[in-house]
Amino acid sequence: MTIGVIFFVLLAALLHASWNALLRAGADRLWSMTMMSAAVALVCGGLTFFVQIPARASWGCVVLSALLHVGYNLFLVRTYRSGDLGQTYPIARGSSPLLVALGAALFARELPDPINMLGIVLVSGGIISLAFQGRRLGLDALPYALGTGCFIGAYSVTDGIGARLAGTSVGYTIWMSLLGNAMMPLIYVLVRDWRGLIRTRRETWTAAAGGLASLLAYGIVIFAMSRGPMGPVSALRETSVVFAALIGRFFLKERLSAYRIAACSVVAIGALCIGHQG
C-alpha cells in the first residue's frame, strides 16, 4: 500500500469511530441505524446519476454485499443491546481483520507477507484483548459478537472482489450502499411502525450526519481494497478503536485505564507494521 492509501484508510478509521460514537449515544439504536441508512440511501440515490455504473460482472457482489450489510446492521444493533458492550464490540471488530485475511486468501489468493501478517495479528489481538479488561468472558454474548464479526469479514471480502470487478470503486460503493441502506427503513416499518420514524429535527440530523460519515468511511475502505491487499486494509480500518478511545477521553470525558492504553498501543504497533510496507 502507498502512503496515500494508508493515510486515507486511517481517515476512514477516524470517521468510523465517529459514527459509531453517534450510534452508541442514541437511546433507540434501531431508529438511529435506520435514519443513518435512510440518509445514505437518499444521497446515493441522487449520486447514481453522476457515477459510472459498475460492470456487469460485479453485480452479484453488489447484491450479496447489500444483503450482508443489512445483516451486519441488525446484528450491530443487537450487539449494542447486549449485556456487556465492552466485550461484544471488541470481539466483533477485532475478529474481522483475521476473517478478512482468511477470506482474501481463500477467494482472492492474497497471502500477506510476514510483516503484514504480524500487523494484522497485533491489531486483532489488541482489539480483542479489550473484551477481557477486568471481566470474565460472557458466553451468552459471543454469538452476537462473532456474528457481527463474520458479517464484517464477509462483506469486506465481497466488496474487495466486487470493486475490482466493477471497474469503478465509487460506482460500486454508491450502488451497493443504495441497495443495502434502502432496506433498513422497510425493516423498521415491518418491525415497528412508520410513525416511529418521526423524531425531533436535532435527532434526525444527528443520525443523518452519522450515516454520511459511515458512507464516506466505507467508501474510502472499498477504494483502498480495490488497490491493495484486503487483510491489511481491514486491519488498518480497525484502528478506529484507538480513535474511539481518544474521542471517549477528550469529548465524552471517559477514563482511559492503563490496560486500555496498552491494548491501543499494541493496535498502533500493528498499524505501523502494516504501514511499513507502504
VEXDREN-2710 file (C-alpha; in Angstrom, 1 decimal):
% VEXDREN-2710
k/r/px/py/pz
1/MET/0.0/0.0/0.0
2/THR/1.2/3.5/-0.7
3/ILE/1.5/6.2/1.9
4/GLY/-1.6/8.0/0.4
5/VAL/-3.8/4.9/0.7
6/ILE/-2.6/4.3/4.3
7/PHE/-3.5/7.9/5.2
8/PHE/-7.0/7.7/3.7
9/VAL/-7.7/4.3/5.4
10/LEU/-6.7/5.9/8.8
11/LEU/-9.0/8.8/8.0
12/ALA/-11.7/6.2/7.4
13/ALA/-11.0/4.7/10.8
14/LEU/-11.5/8.1/12.4
15/LEU/-14.8/8.6/10.6
16/HIS/-15.8/5.0/11.6
17/ALA/-15.2/5.7/15.2
18/SER/-17.1/9.0/15.0
19/TRP/-20.3/7.5/13.5
20/ASN/-20.2/4.6/16.0
21/ALA/-19.9/7.1/18.8
22/LEU/-23.1/8.7/17.5
23/LEU/-24.9/5.4/17.3
24/ARG/-23.8/4.4/20.8
25/ALA/-25.0/7.7/22.2
26/GLY/-28.6/7.2/20.8
27/ALA/-31.2/5.9/23.2
28/ASP/-33.0/4.0/20.3
29/ARG/-30.3/2.4/18.3
30/LEU/-32.5/0.7/15.8
31/TRP/-34.1/4.0/15.0
32/SER/-30.6/5.7/14.8
33/MET/-29.3/3.0/12.4
34/THR/-32.5/3.2/10.3
35/MET/-32.2/7.0/9.9
36/MET/-28.5/6.7/9.2
37/SER/-29.4/4.2/6.4
38/ALA/-32.2/6.4/5.1
39/ALA/-29.8/9.3/4.7
40/VAL/-27.2/7.2/2.9
41/ALA/-29.9/5.8/0.6
42/LEU/-31.2/9.2/-0.3
43/VAL/-27.7/10.6/-1.0
44/CYS/-26.7/7.5/-3.0
45/GLY/-29.9/7.6/-5.0
46/GLY/-29.0/11.1/-6.2
47/LEU/-25.4/10.2/-6.9
48/THR/-26.3/7.3/-9.2
49/PHE/-26.9/9.8/-11.9
50/PHE/-23.3/11.1/-11.7
51/VAL/-21.2/7.9/-11.2
52/GLN/-20.2/5.2/-13.6
53/ILE/-22.4/2.1/-13.5
54/PRO/-20.4/-1.0/-12.2
55/ALA/-19.5/-3.6/-14.7
56/ARG/-22.0/-6.5/-15.1
57/ALA/-19.5/-9.0/-13.6
58/SER/-19.7/-7.2/-10.2
59/TRP/-23.4/-7.1/-9.7
60/GLY/-23.5/-10.4/-7.9
61/CYS/-21.2/-8.8/-5.4
62/VAL/-23.3/-5.7/-5.2
63/VAL/-26.4/-7.6/-4.3
64/LEU/-24.7/-10.0/-1.9
65/SER/-22.9/-7.2/-0.1
66/ALA/-26.1/-5.2/0.2
67/LEU/-27.7/-8.2/2.0
68/LEU/-24.7/-8.8/4.2
69/HIS/-24.7/-5.1/5.2
70/VAL/-28.4/-5.4/6.3
71/GLY/-27.4/-8.4/8.4
72/TYR/-24.5/-6.5/9.8
73/ASN/-26.7/-3.5/10.7
74/LEU/-29.2/-5.7/12.6
75/PHE/-26.5/-7.7/14.4
76/LEU/-24.7/-4.5/15.3
77/VAL/-27.9/-3.0/16.9
78/ARG/-28.4/-6.3/18.7
79/THR/-24.8/-6.2/19.9
80/TYR/-25.3/-2.7/21.3
81/ARG/-28.3/-4.1/23.2
82/SER/-26.4/-7.0/24.7
83/GLY/-25.5/-7.2/28.4
84/ASP/-21.9/-6.1/28.0
85/LEU/-20.9/-3.8/25.1
86/GLY/-17.4/-3.6/26.3
87/GLN/-17.0/-7.3/25.5
88/THR/-19.1/-7.8/22.3
89/TYR/-17.8/-4.8/20.3
90/PRO/-14.1/-5.6/20.6
91/ILE/-14.7/-9.2/19.7
92/ALA/-16.7/-8.2/16.7
93/ARG/-14.3/-5.6/15.4
94/GLY/-11.1/-7.5/16.5
95/SER/-12.0/-10.8/14.8
96/SER/-12.8/-9.2/11.4
97/PRO/-9.3/-8.5/10.2
98/LEU/-8.3/-12.1/10.7
99/LEU/-11.5/-13.2/8.9
100/VAL/-10.9/-10.8/6.0
101/ALA/-7.3/-12.1/5.7
102/LEU/-8.6/-15.7/5.6
103/GLY/-11.3/-14.8/3.1
104/ALA/-8.9/-12.9/0.9
105/ALA/-6.5/-15.9/0.9
106/LEU/-9.3/-18.3/0.0
107/PHE/-11.2/-16.3/-2.6
108/ALA/-8.7/-13.8/-4.0
109/ARG/-5.4/-15.8/-3.4
110/GLU/-4.0/-12.9/-1.4
111/LEU/-1.4/-14.1/1.1
112/PRO/0.0/-11.3/3.4
113/ASP/3.8/-11.2/3.8
114/PRO/5.2/-11.9/7.3
115/ILE/5.3/-8.2/8.4
116/ASN/1.7/-7.5/7.2
117/MET/0.5/-10.7/8.9
118/LEU/2.2/-9.7/12.1
119/GLY/0.5/-6.3/11.9
120/ILE/-2.9/-8.0/11.3
121/VAL/-2.4/-10.3/14.3
122/LEU/-1.3/-7.4/16.6
123/VAL/-4.3/-5.2/15.5
124/SER/-6.8/-8.1/16.0
125/GLY/-5.2/-9.2/19.3
126/GLY/-5.0/-5.7/20.7
127/ILE/-8.7/-5.1/20.0
128/ILE/-9.9/-8.4/21.2
129/SER/-7.9/-8.0/24.4
130/LEU/-10.2/-5.1/25.3
131/ALA/-13.0/-7.6/25.8
132/PHE/-11.1/-9.1/28.8
133/GLN/-10.5/-5.8/30.6
134/GLY/-11.2/-6.6/34.2
135/ARG/-14.0/-9.1/33.4
136/ARG/-14.7/-12.7/32.5
137/LEU/-16.0/-13.6/29.1
138/GLY/-19.8/-13.9/28.9
139/LEU/-20.6/-16.9/26.7
140/ASP/-24.1/-15.6/26.1
141/ALA/-22.7/-12.5/24.3
142/LEU/-20.5/-14.4/22.0
143/PRO/-23.0/-15.3/19.2
144/TYR/-23.9/-11.7/18.5
145/ALA/-20.3/-10.5/18.7
146/LEU/-18.9/-13.3/16.5
147/GLY/-21.9/-13.0/14.1
148/THR/-21.2/-9.3/13.7
149/GLY/-17.5/-10.0/13.0
150/CYS/-18.5/-12.7/10.4
151/PHE/-20.7/-10.2/8.6
152/ILE/-17.9/-7.6/8.6
153/GLY/-15.5/-10.2/7.2
154/ALA/-17.9/-11.4/4.6
155/TYR/-19.0/-8.1/3.2
156/SER/-15.4/-6.8/3.3
157/VAL/-14.1/-9.6/1.1
158/THR/-17.2/-9.4/-1.1
159/ASP/-16.6/-5.7/-1.6
160/GLY/-12.9/-6.0/-2.2
161/ILE/-13.5/-8.5/-5.0
162/GLY/-16.6/-6.6/-6.3
163/ALA/-14.8/-3.3/-6.5
164/ARG/-12.1/-4.8/-8.6
165/LEU/-14.6/-6.4/-11.0
166/ALA/-16.7/-3.2/-11.2
167/GLY/-14.0/-1.1/-12.8
168/THR/-15.1/1.8/-10.6
169/SER/-14.9/1.7/-6.8
170/VAL/-17.0/4.8/-6.5
171/GLY/-19.8/3.5/-8.7
172/TYR/-19.7/0.2/-6.8
173/THR/-19.9/1.9/-3.4
174/ILE/-22.8/4.1/-4.4
175/TRP/-25.0/1.3/-5.9
176/MET/-24.2/-1.2/-3.1
177/SER/-24.9/1.4/-0.4
178/LEU/-28.1/2.4/-2.1
179/LEU/-29.5/-1.2/-2.2
180/GLY/-28.3/-2.1/1.3
181/ASN/-29.4/1.0/3.1
182/ALA/-32.8/1.3/1.3
183/MET/-33.8/-1.9/3.0
184/MET/-33.4/-0.6/6.6
185/PRO/-36.5/1.7/6.7
186/LEU/-38.6/-1.1/5.3
187/ILE/-37.4/-3.4/8.0
188/TYR/-38.1/-0.8/10.7
189/VAL/-41.7/-0.3/9.4
190/LEU/-42.2/-4.1/9.5
191/VAL/-40.8/-4.5/13.0
192/ARG/-42.4/-1.4/14.4
193/ASP/-44.4/1.3/12.8
194/TRP/-43.7/4.1/10.2
195/ARG/-44.9/6.8/12.7
196/GLY/-41.9/5.8/14.9
197/LEU/-39.6/7.2/12.3
198/ILE/-40.7/10.8/13.1
199/ARG/-38.5/12.3/15.7
200/THR/-37.1/15.8/16.5
201/ARG/-35.1/17.7/13.9
202/ARG/-32.0/17.5/16.0
203/GLU/-32.2/13.7/16.4
204/THR/-32.8/13.3/12.7
205/TRP/-30.0/15.5/11.6
206/THR/-27.5/13.9/14.0
207/ALA/-28.4/10.4/12.8
208/ALA/-28.2/11.6/9.2
209/ALA/-24.7/13.0/9.8
210/GLY/-23.6/9.7/11.2
211/GLY/-24.9/7.9/8.2
212/LEU/-23.0/10.2/5.8
213/ALA/-19.8/9.7/7.8
214/SER/-20.2/5.9/7.6
215/LEU/-20.7/6.2/3.8
216/LEU/-17.6/8.2/3.3
217/ALA/-15.6/6.0/5.7
218/TYR/-16.5/2.7/4.0
219/GLY/-16.2/4.3/0.5
220/ILE/-12.6/5.0/1.3
221/VAL/-12.1/1.4/2.5
222/ILE/-13.6/0.0/-0.7
223/PHE/-11.4/2.2/-2.8
224/ALA/-8.3/1.0/-0.8
225/MET/-9.3/-2.6/-1.1
226/SER/-9.6/-2.2/-4.9
227/ARG/-6.0/-1.2/-5.0
228/GLY/-4.4/-3.0/-2.1
229/PRO/-4.5/-6.3/-0.1
230/MET/-7.8/-6.7/1.7
231/GLY/-6.4/-8.1/5.0
232/PRO/-4.0/-5.2/5.8
233/VAL/-6.6/-2.6/4.7
234/SER/-9.2/-4.2/7.0
235/ALA/-6.7/-4.2/9.9
236/LEU/-5.9/-0.6/9.4
237/ARG/-9.6/0.3/9.4
238/GLU/-10.0/-1.3/12.8
239/THR/-7.5/1.1/14.3
240/SER/-10.7/3.0/14.8
241/VAL/-10.6/1.6/18.3
242/VAL/-7.7/3.9/19.0
243/PHE/-9.6/6.9/17.7
244/ALA/-12.7/5.8/19.7
245/ALA/-10.6/5.7/22.9
246/LEU/-9.4/9.3/22.1
247/ILE/-12.9/10.5/21.4
248/GLY/-14.1/9.0/24.6
249/ARG/-11.3/10.6/26.6
250/PHE/-11.4/14.1/25.2
251/PHE/-15.0/14.6/24.1
252/LEU/-17.0/12.2/26.3
253/LYS/-14.7/12.5/29.4
254/GLU/-14.3/8.8/29.7
255/ARG/-11.4/7.4/31.8
256/LEU/-8.5/5.7/29.9
257/SER/-7.2/2.9/32.0
258/ALA/-3.6/1.6/31.8
259/TYR/-5.0/-1.7/30.3
260/ARG/-6.8/0.2/27.5
261/ILE/-3.8/2.3/26.8
262/ALA/-1.6/-0.8/26.5
263/ALA/-4.2/-2.5/24.2
264/CYS/-4.4/0.6/21.9
265/SER/-0.6/0.7/21.8
266/VAL/-0.5/-2.9/20.5
267/VAL/-3.0/-1.9/17.8
268/ALA/-0.9/1.1/16.9
269/ILE/2.2/-1.1/16.6
270/GLY/0.3/-3.4/14.4
271/ALA/-0.7/-0.5/12.2
272/LEU/3.0/0.6/12.0
273/CYS/3.9/-2.9/10.8
274/ILE/1.3/-2.7/8.0
275/GLY/2.3/0.9/7.2
276/HIS/6.0/-0.1/7.0
277/GLN/5.2/-1.9/3.7
278/GLY/3.9/1.4/2.2
END
